[in-house]
Amino acid sequence: MMYWDGNMGAWGYVLMVVSFILFWGAVIAALVLFARSMSPGNRGRGSNGPGGSAAEDLLAERFARGDIDETEYTARLAALRRARGA
């Protein structure tokens, strides 16, 4: 019967170090992503990134469909941008 003598060998140590780095890298990445998703800077942003908003996209769609005219579109767009800036 063969017994293990406790020596992992070089590949065992390499695998242990790599798995240690991958595990803690995944934990740190998960914490960073969670902190970013909970930050107040990410709330209220639309699909266009920092410059746009979902409300502006919806307003542009309504204007493109002809639901609202140009004067109403510009007035509502200005109101949205004022509200976002406040």
Order of alpha helices (4+ residues) and beta strands (2+ residues): alpha-alpha-alpha
